[in-house]
Amino acid sequence: MNATEQQLSRIFRQLDATDRATLLAFGEFLAQRAGAAVAPPPAPPAAKSAVIPAPEPIERPDSETVVGALKRLSRTYPMLDKSLMLSATSDLMARHILQGTEASGAIDALEEIFREHYRQLCQGCDDTA
């Protein structure tokens, strides 16, 4: 591993899970833009019957940033595997950061992604808490 890779690895280890996902999303965006092949996210684990906790609603602040929304939604839906949403959330993040899409629209789309993944998680389960 060269010095740049070691530095990137050190930075990555210092970040929380949400910021790691953001860094990965941005890296994937840059790799795709450069035409590099990016490995797909891991396949979801086999579905099984379980009790899934209900989301913990947190009110959306008026002046919320997209990164703040990602953190809020991660706290609202702690039961979700964020790696399964990485592609969709990274695309939104990249469009917002690099193409200047409005924060409110990006946040609305993030909320929909989280709701849909929660709905999918609950399918086939016996009950939710």
Backbone as XML, in Angstrom:
<?xml version="1.0"?>
<chain id="A" units="angstrom">
  <residue number="1" name="MET">
    <atom name="N" x="0.851" y="-1.170" z="0.000"/>
    <atom name="CA" x="0.000" y="0.000" z="0.000"/>
    <atom name="C" x="0.900" y="1.237" z="0.000"/>
  </residue>
  <residue number="2" name="ASN">
    <atom name="N" x="0.655" y="2.164" z="-0.937"/>
    <atom name="CA" x="1.487" y="3.358" z="-0.999"/>
    <atom name="C" x="1.034" y="4.376" z="0.045"/>
  </residue>
  <residue number="3" name="ALA">
    <atom name="N" x="1.760" y="5.494" z="0.134"/>
    <atom name="CA" x="1.491" y="6.496" z="1.175"/>
    <atom name="C" x="0.092" y="7.105" z="1.043"/>
  </residue>
  <residue number="4" name="THR">
    <atom name="N" x="-0.348" y="7.345" z="-0.180"/>
    <atom name="CA" x="-1.680" y="7.918" z="-0.383"/>
    <atom name="C" x="-2.761" y="6.952" z="0.069"/>
  </residue>
  <residue number="5" name="GLU">
    <atom name="N" x="-2.614" y="5.678" z="-0.257"/>
    <atom name="CA" x="-3.589" y="4.677" z="0.177"/>
    <atom name="C" x="-3.609" y="4.553" z="1.690"/>
  </residue>
  <residue number="6" name="GLN">
    <atom name="N" x="-2.434" y="4.611" z="2.313"/>
    <atom name="CA" x="-2.360" y="4.541" z="3.768"/>
    <atom name="C" x="-3.051" y="5.747" z="4.401"/>
  </residue>
  <residue number="7" name="GLN">
    <atom name="N" x="-2.845" y="6.933" z="3.819"/>
    <atom name="CA" x="-3.492" y="8.136" z="4.340"/>
    <atom name="C" x="-5.014" y="8.025" z="4.212"/>
  </residue>
  <residue number="8" name="LEU">
    <atom name="N" x="-5.477" y="7.569" z="3.066"/>
    <atom name="CA" x="-6.919" y="7.406" z="2.860"/>
    <atom name="C" x="-7.490" y="6.386" z="3.844"/>
  </residue>
  <residue number="9" name="SER">
    <atom name="N" x="-6.757" y="5.319" z="4.077"/>
    <atom name="CA" x="-7.192" y="4.302" z="5.032"/>
    <atom name="C" x="-7.275" y="4.871" z="6.451"/>
  </residue>
  <residue number="10" name="ARG">
    <atom name="N" x="-6.299" y="5.682" z="6.832"/>
    <atom name="CA" x="-6.316" y="6.310" z="8.164"/>
    <atom name="C" x="-7.519" y="7.238" z="8.303"/>
  </residue>
  <residue number="11" name="ILE">
    <atom name="N" x="-7.770" y="8.039" z="7.285"/>
    <atom name="CA" x="-8.910" y="8.955" z="7.315"/>
    <atom name="C" x="-10.213" y="8.167" z="7.435"/>
  </residue>
  <residue number="12" name="PHE">
    <atom name="N" x="-10.343" y="7.117" z="6.626"/>
    <atom name="CA" x="-11.546" y="6.292" z="6.632"/>
    <atom name="C" x="-11.813" y="5.725" z="8.022"/>
  </residue>
  <residue number="13" name="ARG">
    <atom name="N" x="-10.785" y="5.220" z="8.683"/>
    <atom name="CA" x="-10.951" y="4.613" z="10.017"/>
    <atom name="C" x="-11.374" y="5.634" z="11.067"/>
  </residue>
  <residue number="14" name="GLN">
    <atom name="N" x="-11.082" y="6.911" z="10.853"/>
    <atom name="CA" x="-11.424" y="7.952" z="11.826"/>
    <atom name="C" x="-12.870" y="8.422" z="11.697"/>
  </residue>
  <residue number="15" name="LEU">
    <atom name="N" x="-13.541" y="8.066" z="10.610"/>
    <atom name="CA" x="-14.902" y="8.543" z="10.359"/>
    <atom name="C" x="-15.953" y="7.641" z="10.992"/>
  </residue>
  <residue number="16" name="ASP">
    <atom name="N" x="-17.122" y="8.215" z="11.283"/>
    <atom name="CA" x="-18.242" y="7.387" z="11.744"/>
    <atom name="C" x="-18.856" y="6.690" z="10.522"/>
  </residue>
  <residue number="17" name="ALA">
    <atom name="N" x="-19.801" y="5.800" z="10.762"/>
    <atom name="CA" x="-20.369" y="4.975" z="9.691"/>
    <atom name="C" x="-21.012" y="5.813" z="8.590"/>
  </residue>
  <residue number="18" name="THR">
    <atom name="N" x="-21.695" y="6.868" z="8.955"/>
    <atom name="CA" x="-22.353" y="7.713" z="7.953"/>
    <atom name="C" x="-21.331" y="8.427" z="7.083"/>
  </residue>
  <residue number="19" name="ASP">
    <atom name="N" x="-20.301" y="8.984" z="7.703"/>
    <atom name="CA" x="-19.271" y="9.674" z="6.929"/>
    <atom name="C" x="-18.458" y="8.695" z="6.084"/>
  </residue>
  <residue number="20" name="ARG">
    <atom name="N" x="-18.282" y="7.474" z="6.575"/>
    <atom name="CA" x="-17.617" y="6.457" z="5.749"/>
    <atom name="C" x="-18.434" y="6.173" z="4.496"/>
  </residue>
  <residue number="21" name="ALA">
    <atom name="N" x="-19.748" y="6.068" z="4.667"/>
    <atom name="CA" x="-20.623" y="5.824" z="3.515"/>
    <atom name="C" x="-20.536" y="6.978" z="2.522"/>
  </residue>
  <residue number="22" name="THR">
    <atom name="N" x="-20.467" y="8.204" z="3.034"/>
    <atom name="CA" x="-20.339" y="9.368" z="2.156"/>
    <atom name="C" x="-19.022" y="9.338" z="1.398"/>
  </residue>
  <residue number="23" name="LEU">
    <atom name="N" x="-17.938" y="9.027" z="2.096"/>
    <atom name="CA" x="-16.629" y="8.942" z="1.445"/>
    <atom name="C" x="-16.624" y="7.846" z="0.378"/>
  </residue>
  <residue number="24" name="LEU">
    <atom name="N" x="-17.203" y="6.699" z="0.705"/>
    <atom name="CA" x="-17.286" y="5.616" z="-0.286"/>
    <atom name="C" x="-18.135" y="6.025" z="-1.479"/>
  </residue>
  <residue number="25" name="ALA">
    <atom name="N" x="-19.231" y="6.698" z="-1.211"/>
    <atom name="CA" x="-20.109" y="7.141" z="-2.292"/>
    <atom name="C" x="-19.371" y="8.091" z="-3.226"/>
  </residue>
  <residue number="26" name="PHE">
    <atom name="N" x="-18.634" y="9.011" z="-2.667"/>
    <atom name="CA" x="-17.902" y="9.958" z="-3.485"/>
    <atom name="C" x="-16.802" y="9.241" z="-4.274"/>
  </residue>
  <residue number="27" name="GLY">
    <atom name="N" x="-16.117" y="8.311" z="-3.625"/>
    <atom name="CA" x="-15.088" y="7.538" z="-4.324"/>
    <atom name="C" x="-15.665" y="6.720" z="-5.462"/>
  </residue>
  <residue number="28" name="GLU">
    <atom name="N" x="-16.822" y="6.104" z="-5.228"/>
    <atom name="CA" x="-17.475" y="5.341" z="-6.297"/>
    <atom name="C" x="-17.884" y="6.240" z="-7.450"/>
  </residue>
  <residue number="29" name="PHE">
    <atom name="N" x="-18.391" y="7.418" z="-7.116"/>
    <atom name="CA" x="-18.781" y="8.362" z="-8.158"/>
    <atom name="C" x="-17.569" y="8.734" z="-9.016"/>
  </residue>
  <residue number="30" name="LEU">
    <atom name="N" x="-16.449" y="9.073" z="-8.366"/>
    <atom name="CA" x="-15.253" y="9.441" z="-9.113"/>
    <atom name="C" x="-14.745" y="8.286" z="-9.966"/>
  </residue>
  <residue number="31" name="ALA">
    <atom name="N" x="-14.794" y="7.079" z="-9.424"/>
    <atom name="CA" x="-14.332" y="5.911" z="-10.181"/>
    <atom name="C" x="-15.225" y="5.664" z="-11.392"/>
  </residue>
  <residue number="32" name="GLN">
    <atom name="N" x="-16.533" y="5.792" z="-11.211"/>
    <atom name="CA" x="-17.450" y="5.595" z="-12.332"/>
    <atom name="C" x="-17.268" y="6.681" z="-13.379"/>
  </residue>
  <residue number="33" name="ARG">
    <atom name="N" x="-17.063" y="7.909" z="-12.944"/>
    <atom name="CA" x="-16.856" y="9.020" z="-13.868"/>
    <atom name="C" x="-15.594" y="8.803" z="-14.687"/>
  </residue>
  <residue number="34" name="ALA">
    <atom name="N" x="-14.592" y="8.188" z="-14.083"/>
    <atom name="CA" x="-13.332" y="7.926" z="-14.775"/>
    <atom name="C" x="-13.413" y="6.659" z="-15.621"/>
  </residue>
  <residue number="35" name="GLY">
    <atom name="N" x="-14.544" y="5.951" z="-15.533"/>
    <atom name="CA" x="-14.723" y="4.740" z="-16.329"/>
    <atom name="C" x="-14.191" y="3.485" z="-15.676"/>
  </residue>
  <residue number="36" name="ALA">
    <atom name="N" x="-13.829" y="3.579" z="-14.408"/>
    <atom name="CA" x="-13.319" y="2.403" z="-13.700"/>
    <atom name="C" x="-14.484" y="1.514" z="-13.269"/>
  </residue>
  <residue number="37" name="ALA">
    <atom name="N" x="-14.245" y="0.220" z="-13.262"/>
    <atom name="CA" x="-15.270" y="-0.716" z="-12.789"/>
    <atom name="C" x="-15.333" y="-0.654" z="-11.272"/>
  </residue>
  <residue number="38" name="VAL">
    <atom name="N" x="-16.543" y="-0.545" z="-10.747"/>
    <atom name="CA" x="-16.747" y="-0.506" z="-9.303"/>
    <atom name="C" x="-17.526" y="-1.750" z="-8.912"/>
  </residue>
  <residue number="39" name="ALA">
    <atom name="N" x="-17.031" y="-2.460" z="-7.919"/>
    <atom name="CA" x="-17.697" y="-3.685" z="-7.476"/>
    <atom name="C" x="-19.078" y="-3.349" z="-6.939"/>
  </residue>
  <residue number="40" name="PRO">
    <atom name="N" x="-20.076" y="-4.173" z="-7.265"/>
    <atom name="CA" x="-21.423" y="-3.918" z="-6.743"/>
    <atom name="C" x="-21.462" y="-4.145" z="-5.238"/>
  </residue>
  <residue number="41" name="PRO">
    <atom name="N" x="-22.441" y="-3.542" z="-4.555"/>
    <atom name="CA" x="-22.549" y="-3.773" z="-3.114"/>
    <atom name="C" x="-22.862" y="-5.231" z="-2.842"/>
  </residue>
  <residue number="42" name="PRO">
    <atom name="N" x="-22.535" y="-5.722" z="-1.650"/>
    <atom name="CA" x="-22.801" y="-7.122" z="-1.339"/>
    <atom name="C" x="-24.287" y="-7.439" z="-1.408"/>
  </residue>
  <residue number="43" name="ALA">
    <atom name="N" x="-24.587" y="-8.687" z="-1.729"/>
    <atom name="CA" x="-25.983" y="-9.127" z="-1.815"/>
    <atom name="C" x="-26.611" y="-9.103" z="-0.426"/>
  </residue>
  <residue number="44" name="PRO">
    <atom name="N" x="-27.909" y="-8.815" z="-0.358"/>
    <atom name="CA" x="-28.558" y="-8.799" z="0.956"/>
    <atom name="C" x="-28.589" y="-10.191" z="1.550"/>
  </residue>
  <residue number="45" name="PRO">
    <atom name="N" x="-28.560" y="-10.290" z="2.876"/>
    <atom name="CA" x="-28.637" y="-11.599" z="3.509"/>
    <atom name="C" x="-30.001" y="-12.236" z="3.247"/>
  </residue>
  <residue number="46" name="ALA">
    <atom name="N" x="-30.048" y="-13.544" z="3.368"/>
    <atom name="CA" x="-31.293" y="-14.277" z="3.148"/>
    <atom name="C" x="-32.365" y="-13.784" z="4.112"/>
  </residue>
  <residue number="47" name="ALA">
    <atom name="N" x="-33.563" y="-13.623" z="3.585"/>
    <atom name="CA" x="-34.667" y="-13.146" z="4.416"/>
    <atom name="C" x="-35.085" y="-14.214" z="5.424"/>
  </residue>
  <residue number="48" name="LYS">
    <atom name="N" x="-35.470" y="-13.752" z="6.590"/>
    <atom name="CA" x="-35.962" y="-14.676" z="7.609"/>
    <atom name="C" x="-36.994" y="-13.949" z="8.450"/>
  </residue>
  <residue number="49" name="SER">
    <atom name="N" x="-37.854" y="-14.716" z="9.085"/>
    <atom name="CA" x="-38.876" y="-14.117" z="9.933"/>
    <atom name="C" x="-38.217" y="-13.563" z="11.183"/>
  </residue>
  <residue number="50" name="ALA">
    <atom name="N" x="-38.569" y="-12.332" z="11.497"/>
    <atom name="CA" x="-38.015" y="-11.695" z="12.680"/>
    <atom name="C" x="-38.922" y="-10.546" z="13.073"/>
  </residue>
  <residue number="51" name="VAL">
    <atom name="N" x="-38.713" y="-10.059" z="14.265"/>
    <atom name="CA" x="-39.426" y="-8.877" z="14.709"/>
    <atom name="C" x="-38.537" y="-7.686" z="14.379"/>
  </residue>
  <residue number="52" name="ILE">
    <atom name="N" x="-39.058" y="-6.793" z="13.571"/>
    <atom name="CA" x="-38.310" y="-5.621" z="13.143"/>
    <atom name="C" x="-38.792" y="-4.426" z="13.954"/>
  </residue>
  <residue number="53" name="PRO">
    <atom name="N" x="-37.878" y="-3.712" z="14.604"/>
    <atom name="CA" x="-38.319" y="-2.552" z="15.383"/>
    <atom name="C" x="-38.861" y="-1.452" z="14.478"/>
  </residue>
  <residue number="54" name="ALA">
    <atom name="N" x="-39.756" y="-0.671" z="15.006"/>
    <atom name="CA" x="-40.311" y="0.467" z="14.270"/>
    <atom name="C" x="-39.255" y="1.569" z="14.189"/>
  </residue>
  <residue number="55" name="PRO">
    <atom name="N" x="-39.326" y="2.377" z="13.142"/>
    <atom name="CA" x="-38.396" y="3.516" z="13.056"/>
    <atom name="C" x="-38.578" y="4.456" z="14.238"/>
  </residue>
  <residue number="56" name="GLU">
    <atom name="N" x="-37.510" y="5.163" z="14.581"/>
    <atom name="CA" x="-37.537" y="6.136" z="15.665"/>
    <atom name="C" x="-37.619" y="7.527" z="15.034"/>
  </residue>
  <residue number="57" name="PRO">
    <atom name="N" x="-38.838" y="8.054" z="14.847"/>
    <atom name="CA" x="-38.981" y="9.319" z="14.116"/>
    <atom name="C" x="-38.227" y="10.469" z="14.778"/>
  </residue>
  <residue number="58" name="ILE">
    <atom name="N" x="-37.487" y="11.191" z="13.945"/>
    <atom name="CA" x="-36.765" y="12.385" z="14.377"/>
    <atom name="C" x="-37.216" y="13.497" z="13.436"/>
  </residue>
  <residue number="59" name="GLU">
    <atom name="N" x="-37.687" y="14.590" z="13.989"/>
    <atom name="CA" x="-38.205" y="15.687" z="13.176"/>
    <atom name="C" x="-37.118" y="16.260" z="12.266"/>
  </residue>
  <residue number="60" name="ARG">
    <atom name="N" x="-37.500" y="16.556" z="11.051"/>
    <atom name="CA" x="-36.585" y="17.132" z="10.055"/>
    <atom name="C" x="-36.413" y="18.626" z="10.333"/>
  </residue>
  <residue number="61" name="PRO">
    <atom name="N" x="-35.190" y="19.059" z="10.633"/>
    <atom name="CA" x="-34.964" y="20.489" z="10.864"/>
    <atom name="C" x="-35.201" y="21.296" z="9.593"/>
  </residue>
  <residue number="62" name="ASP">
    <atom name="N" x="-35.574" y="22.548" z="9.753"/>
    <atom name="CA" x="-35.870" y="23.413" z="8.615"/>
    <atom name="C" x="-34.663" y="23.619" z="7.705"/>
  </residue>
  <residue number="63" name="SER">
    <atom name="N" x="-33.501" y="23.800" z="8.278"/>
    <atom name="CA" x="-32.313" y="24.098" z="7.473"/>
    <atom name="C" x="-31.342" y="22.908" z="7.450"/>
  </residue>
  <residue number="64" name="GLU">
    <atom name="N" x="-31.869" y="21.711" z="7.325"/>
    <atom name="CA" x="-31.054" y="20.501" z="7.351"/>
    <atom name="C" x="-30.202" y="20.367" z="6.083"/>
  </residue>
  <residue number="65" name="THR">
    <atom name="N" x="-28.969" y="19.901" z="6.266"/>
    <atom name="CA" x="-28.100" y="19.610" z="5.132"/>
    <atom name="C" x="-28.342" y="18.170" z="4.688"/>
  </residue>
  <residue number="66" name="VAL">
    <atom name="N" x="-27.849" y="17.829" z="3.519"/>
    <atom name="CA" x="-28.010" y="16.465" z="3.021"/>
    <atom name="C" x="-27.242" y="15.487" z="3.910"/>
  </residue>
  <residue number="67" name="VAL">
    <atom name="N" x="-26.042" y="15.859" z="4.329"/>
    <atom name="CA" x="-25.271" y="14.998" z="5.232"/>
    <atom name="C" x="-25.994" y="14.868" z="6.567"/>
  </residue>
  <residue number="68" name="GLY">
    <atom name="N" x="-26.547" y="15.963" z="7.067"/>
    <atom name="CA" x="-27.320" y="15.918" z="8.311"/>
    <atom name="C" x="-28.526" y="15.010" z="8.177"/>
  </residue>
  <residue number="69" name="ALA">
    <atom name="N" x="-29.178" y="15.045" z="7.016"/>
    <atom name="CA" x="-30.333" y="14.176" z="6.781"/>
    <atom name="C" x="-29.915" y="12.712" z="6.778"/>
  </residue>
  <residue number="70" name="LEU">
    <atom name="N" x="-28.781" y="12.426" z="6.169"/>
    <atom name="CA" x="-28.282" y="11.044" z="6.139"/>
    <atom name="C" x="-28.022" y="10.545" z="7.558"/>
  </residue>
  <residue number="71" name="LYS">
    <atom name="N" x="-27.462" y="11.391" z="8.387"/>
    <atom name="CA" x="-27.213" y="11.019" z="9.788"/>
    <atom name="C" x="-28.536" y="10.842" z="10.538"/>
  </residue>
  <residue number="72" name="ARG">
    <atom name="N" x="-29.483" y="11.769" z="10.317"/>
    <atom name="CA" x="-30.792" y="11.672" z="10.988"/>
    <atom name="C" x="-31.515" y="10.398" z="10.587"/>
  </residue>
  <residue number="73" name="LEU">
    <atom name="N" x="-31.505" y="10.094" z="9.302"/>
    <atom name="CA" x="-32.195" y="8.901" z="8.822"/>
    <atom name="C" x="-31.508" y="7.621" z="9.305"/>
  </residue>
  <residue number="74" name="SER">
    <atom name="N" x="-30.200" y="7.660" z="9.452"/>
    <atom name="CA" x="-29.485" y="6.501" z="10.006"/>
    <atom name="C" x="-29.895" y="6.257" z="11.451"/>
  </residue>
  <residue number="75" name="ARG">
    <atom name="N" x="-30.154" y="7.335" z="12.195"/>
    <atom name="CA" x="-30.631" y="7.187" z="13.583"/>
    <atom name="C" x="-32.099" y="6.780" z="13.615"/>
  </residue>
  <residue number="76" name="THR">
    <atom name="N" x="-32.872" y="7.253" z="12.642"/>
    <atom name="CA" x="-34.295" y="6.907" z="12.573"/>
    <atom name="C" x="-34.481" y="5.430" z="12.226"/>
  </residue>
  <residue number="77" name="TYR">
    <atom name="N" x="-33.628" y="4.916" z="11.357"/>
    <atom name="CA" x="-33.727" y="3.531" z="10.880"/>
    <atom name="C" x="-32.458" y="2.748" z="11.237"/>
  </residue>
  <residue number="78" name="PRO">
    <atom name="N" x="-32.173" y="2.559" z="12.529"/>
    <atom name="CA" x="-30.931" y="1.863" z="12.905"/>
    <atom name="C" x="-30.918" y="0.390" z="12.495"/>
  </residue>
  <residue number="79" name="MET">
    <atom name="N" x="-32.098" y="-0.158" z="12.184"/>
    <atom name="CA" x="-32.197" y="-1.571" z="11.835"/>
    <atom name="C" x="-31.788" y="-1.851" z="10.384"/>
  </residue>
  <residue number="80" name="LEU">
    <atom name="N" x="-31.622" y="-0.825" z="9.578"/>
    <atom name="CA" x="-31.305" y="-1.023" z="8.167"/>
    <atom name="C" x="-29.803" y="-1.178" z="7.950"/>
  </residue>
  <residue number="81" name="ASP">
    <atom name="N" x="-29.456" y="-2.021" z="6.999"/>
    <atom name="CA" x="-28.062" y="-2.204" z="6.596"/>
    <atom name="C" x="-27.737" y="-1.095" z="5.600"/>
  </residue>
  <residue number="82" name="LYS">
    <atom name="N" x="-26.991" y="-0.098" z="6.027"/>
    <atom name="CA" x="-26.719" y="1.066" z="5.190"/>
    <atom name="C" x="-25.934" y="0.696" z="3.929"/>
  </residue>
  <residue number="83" name="SER">
    <atom name="N" x="-25.168" y="-0.391" z="3.979"/>
    <atom name="CA" x="-24.397" y="-0.786" z="2.797"/>
    <atom name="C" x="-25.312" y="-1.180" z="1.644"/>
  </residue>
  <residue number="84" name="LEU">
    <atom name="N" x="-26.537" y="-1.629" z="1.951"/>
    <atom name="CA" x="-27.482" y="-2.003" z="0.896"/>
    <atom name="C" x="-28.067" y="-0.780" z="0.198"/>
  </residue>
  <residue number="85" name="MET">
    <atom name="N" x="-27.954" y="0.376" z="0.828"/>
    <atom name="CA" x="-28.468" y="1.611" z="0.248"/>
    <atom name="C" x="-27.353" y="2.481" z="-0.312"/>
  </residue>
  <residue number="86" name="LEU">
    <atom name="N" x="-26.126" y="1.997" z="-0.230"/>
    <atom name="CA" x="-24.971" y="2.818" z="-0.576"/>
    <atom name="C" x="-25.021" y="3.344" z="-2.005"/>
  </residue>
  <residue number="87" name="SER">
    <atom name="N" x="-25.388" y="2.522" z="-2.934"/>
    <atom name="CA" x="-25.411" y="2.961" z="-4.329"/>
    <atom name="C" x="-26.410" y="4.107" z="-4.522"/>
  </residue>
  <residue number="88" name="ALA">
    <atom name="N" x="-27.625" y="3.931" z="-4.022"/>
    <atom name="CA" x="-28.655" y="4.958" z="-4.191"/>
    <atom name="C" x="-28.299" y="6.234" z="-3.438"/>
  </residue>
  <residue number="89" name="THR">
    <atom name="N" x="-27.828" y="6.092" z="-2.201"/>
    <atom name="CA" x="-27.507" y="7.286" z="-1.421"/>
    <atom name="C" x="-26.274" y="7.986" z="-1.980"/>
  </residue>
  <residue number="90" name="SER">
    <atom name="N" x="-25.317" y="7.224" z="-2.481"/>
    <atom name="CA" x="-24.115" y="7.849" z="-3.042"/>
    <atom name="C" x="-24.438" y="8.601" z="-4.325"/>
  </residue>
  <residue number="91" name="ASP">
    <atom name="N" x="-25.340" y="8.072" z="-5.134"/>
    <atom name="CA" x="-25.748" y="8.783" z="-6.349"/>
    <atom name="C" x="-26.385" y="10.125" z="-5.995"/>
  </residue>
  <residue number="92" name="LEU">
    <atom name="N" x="-27.269" y="10.112" z="-5.003"/>
    <atom name="CA" x="-27.916" y="11.359" z="-4.571"/>
    <atom name="C" x="-26.897" y="12.353" z="-4.026"/>
  </residue>
  <residue number="93" name="MET">
    <atom name="N" x="-25.991" y="11.857" z="-3.206"/>
    <atom name="CA" x="-24.976" y="12.698" z="-2.604"/>
    <atom name="C" x="-24.086" y="13.308" z="-3.689"/>
  </residue>
  <residue number="94" name="ALA">
    <atom name="N" x="-23.692" y="12.502" z="-4.647"/>
    <atom name="CA" x="-22.827" y="12.994" z="-5.720"/>
    <atom name="C" x="-23.542" y="14.052" z="-6.558"/>
  </residue>
  <residue number="95" name="ARG">
    <atom name="N" x="-24.795" y="13.800" z="-6.888"/>
    <atom name="CA" x="-25.554" y="14.795" z="-7.665"/>
    <atom name="C" x="-25.688" y="16.097" z="-6.887"/>
  </residue>
  <residue number="96" name="HIS">
    <atom name="N" x="-25.920" y="15.985" z="-5.588"/>
    <atom name="CA" x="-26.069" y="17.185" z="-4.767"/>
    <atom name="C" x="-24.745" y="17.955" z="-4.690"/>
  </residue>
  <residue number="97" name="ILE">
    <atom name="N" x="-23.668" y="17.257" z="-4.401"/>
    <atom name="CA" x="-22.379" y="17.915" z="-4.202"/>
    <atom name="C" x="-21.783" y="18.405" z="-5.525"/>
  </residue>
  <residue number="98" name="LEU">
    <atom name="N" x="-21.803" y="17.566" z="-6.526"/>
    <atom name="CA" x="-21.098" y="17.887" z="-7.762"/>
    <atom name="C" x="-21.948" y="18.608" z="-8.800"/>
  </residue>
  <residue number="99" name="GLN">
    <atom name="N" x="-23.248" y="18.376" z="-8.776"/>
    <atom name="CA" x="-24.097" y="19.000" z="-9.778"/>
    <atom name="C" x="-24.989" y="20.085" z="-9.182"/>
  </residue>
  <residue number="100" name="GLY">
    <atom name="N" x="-24.927" y="20.245" z="-7.873"/>
    <atom name="CA" x="-25.650" y="21.328" z="-7.225"/>
    <atom name="C" x="-27.152" y="21.152" z="-7.120"/>
  </residue>
  <residue number="101" name="THR">
    <atom name="N" x="-27.630" y="19.906" z="-7.063"/>
    <atom name="CA" x="-29.068" y="19.723" z="-6.886"/>
    <atom name="C" x="-29.482" y="20.291" z="-5.529"/>
  </residue>
  <residue number="102" name="GLU">
    <atom name="N" x="-30.735" y="20.713" z="-5.431"/>
    <atom name="CA" x="-31.226" y="21.327" z="-4.197"/>
    <atom name="C" x="-31.213" y="20.336" z="-3.041"/>
  </residue>
  <residue number="103" name="ALA">
    <atom name="N" x="-30.844" y="20.828" z="-1.875"/>
    <atom name="CA" x="-30.787" y="19.986" z="-0.685"/>
    <atom name="C" x="-32.148" y="19.402" z="-0.349"/>
  </residue>
  <residue number="104" name="SER">
    <atom name="N" x="-33.202" y="20.211" z="-0.435"/>
    <atom name="CA" x="-34.525" y="19.719" z="-0.041"/>
    <atom name="C" x="-34.969" y="18.549" z="-0.907"/>
  </residue>
  <residue number="105" name="GLY">
    <atom name="N" x="-34.705" y="18.608" z="-2.203"/>
    <atom name="CA" x="-35.051" y="17.499" z="-3.094"/>
    <atom name="C" x="-34.228" y="16.260" z="-2.812"/>
  </residue>
  <residue number="106" name="ALA">
    <atom name="N" x="-32.939" y="16.452" z="-2.546"/>
    <atom name="CA" x="-32.070" y="15.316" z="-2.223"/>
    <atom name="C" x="-32.510" y="14.667" z="-0.911"/>
  </residue>
  <residue number="107" name="ILE">
    <atom name="N" x="-32.906" y="15.490" z="0.061"/>
    <atom name="CA" x="-33.349" y="14.968" z="1.353"/>
    <atom name="C" x="-34.665" y="14.205" z="1.193"/>
  </residue>
  <residue number="108" name="ASP">
    <atom name="N" x="-35.586" y="14.746" z="0.406"/>
    <atom name="CA" x="-36.842" y="14.034" z="0.135"/>
    <atom name="C" x="-36.554" y="12.663" z="-0.469"/>
  </residue>
  <residue number="109" name="ALA">
    <atom name="N" x="-35.627" y="12.611" z="-1.413"/>
    <atom name="CA" x="-35.280" y="11.341" z="-2.062"/>
    <atom name="C" x="-34.615" y="10.387" z="-1.074"/>
  </residue>
  <residue number="110" name="LEU">
    <atom name="N" x="-33.751" y="10.912" z="-0.203"/>
    <atom name="CA" x="-33.128" y="10.065" z="0.821"/>
    <atom name="C" x="-34.187" y="9.467" z="1.738"/>
  </residue>
  <residue number="111" name="GLU">
    <atom name="N" x="-35.144" y="10.281" z="2.158"/>
    <atom name="CA" x="-36.204" y="9.780" z="3.033"/>
    <atom name="C" x="-36.976" y="8.662" z="2.349"/>
  </residue>
  <residue number="112" name="GLU">
    <atom name="N" x="-37.226" y="8.803" z="1.072"/>
    <atom name="CA" x="-37.947" y="7.765" z="0.326"/>
    <atom name="C" x="-37.116" y="6.481" z="0.231"/>
  </residue>
  <residue number="113" name="ILE">
    <atom name="N" x="-35.827" y="6.611" z="0.021"/>
    <atom name="CA" x="-34.949" y="5.428" z="-0.036"/>
    <atom name="C" x="-35.004" y="4.675" z="1.291"/>
  </residue>
  <residue number="114" name="PHE">
    <atom name="N" x="-34.882" y="5.393" z="2.389"/>
    <atom name="CA" x="-34.908" y="4.746" z="3.697"/>
    <atom name="C" x="-36.266" y="4.089" z="3.959"/>
  </residue>
  <residue number="115" name="ARG">
    <atom name="N" x="-37.368" y="4.803" z="3.628"/>
    <atom name="CA" x="-38.706" y="4.211" z="3.817"/>
    <atom name="C" x="-38.863" y="2.932" z="3.006"/>
  </residue>
  <residue number="116" name="GLU">
    <atom name="N" x="-38.412" y="2.965" z="1.765"/>
    <atom name="CA" x="-38.551" y="1.796" z="0.895"/>
    <atom name="C" x="-37.711" y="0.623" z="1.403"/>
  </residue>
  <residue number="117" name="HIS">
    <atom name="N" x="-36.504" y="0.883" z="1.855"/>
    <atom name="CA" x="-35.677" y="-0.208" z="2.387"/>
    <atom name="C" x="-36.273" y="-0.776" z="3.671"/>
  </residue>
  <residue number="118" name="TYR">
    <atom name="N" x="-36.886" y="0.087" z="4.483"/>
    <atom name="CA" x="-37.556" y="-0.406" z="5.685"/>
    <atom name="C" x="-38.745" y="-1.283" z="5.299"/>
  </residue>
  <residue number="119" name="ARG">
    <atom name="N" x="-39.517" y="-0.832" z="4.308"/>
    <atom name="CA" x="-40.671" y="-1.613" z="3.834"/>
    <atom name="C" x="-40.202" y="-2.977" z="3.325"/>
  </residue>
  <residue number="120" name="GLN">
    <atom name="N" x="-39.126" y="-2.995" z="2.557"/>
    <atom name="CA" x="-38.590" y="-4.258" z="2.036"/>
    <atom name="C" x="-38.099" y="-5.158" z="3.166"/>
  </residue>
  <residue number="121" name="LEU">
    <atom name="N" x="-37.477" y="-4.565" z="4.175"/>
    <atom name="CA" x="-36.992" y="-5.339" z="5.316"/>
    <atom name="C" x="-38.152" y="-6.012" z="6.038"/>
  </residue>
  <residue number="122" name="CYS">
    <atom name="N" x="-39.259" y="-5.293" z="6.134"/>
    <atom name="CA" x="-40.418" y="-5.810" z="6.864"/>
    <atom name="C" x="-41.206" y="-6.859" z="6.079"/>
  </residue>
  <residue number="123" name="GLN">
    <atom name="N" x="-41.043" y="-6.909" z="4.780"/>
    <atom name="CA" x="-41.754" y="-7.914" z="3.990"/>
    <atom name="C" x="-41.306" y="-9.313" z="4.413"/>
  </residue>
  <residue number="124" name="GLY">
    <atom name="N" x="-42.247" y="-10.166" z="4.617"/>
    <atom name="CA" x="-41.922" y="-11.546" z="4.985"/>
    <atom name="C" x="-41.640" y="-11.762" z="6.452"/>
  </residue>
  <residue number="125" name="CYS">
    <atom name="N" x="-41.682" y="-10.691" z="7.242"/>
    <atom name="CA" x="-41.472" y="-10.835" z="8.681"/>
    <atom name="C" x="-42.817" y="-11.051" z="9.356"/>
  </residue>
  <residue number="126" name="ASP">
    <atom name="N" x="-42.769" y="-11.721" z="10.473"/>
    <atom name="CA" x="-43.990" y="-12.026" z="11.212"/>
    <atom name="C" x="-44.656" y="-10.791" z="11.772"/>
  </residue>
  <residue number="127" name="ASP">
    <atom name="N" x="-43.836" y="-9.835" z="12.283"/>
    <atom name="CA" x="-44.396" y="-8.712" z="13.025"/>
    <atom name="C" x="-43.354" y="-7.614" z="13.075"/>
  </residue>
  <residue number="128" name="THR">
    <atom name="N" x="-43.786" y="-6.433" z="13.383"/>
    <atom name="CA" x="-42.864" y="-5.345" z="13.673"/>
    <atom name="C" x="-43.138" y="-4.876" z="15.092"/>
  </residue>
  <residue number="129" name="ALA">
    <atom name="N" x="-42.103" y="-4.346" z="15.722"/>
    <atom name="CA" x="-42.249" y="-3.922" z="17.121"/>
    <atom name="C" x="-43.022" y="-2.645" z="17.209"/>
  </residue>
</chain>
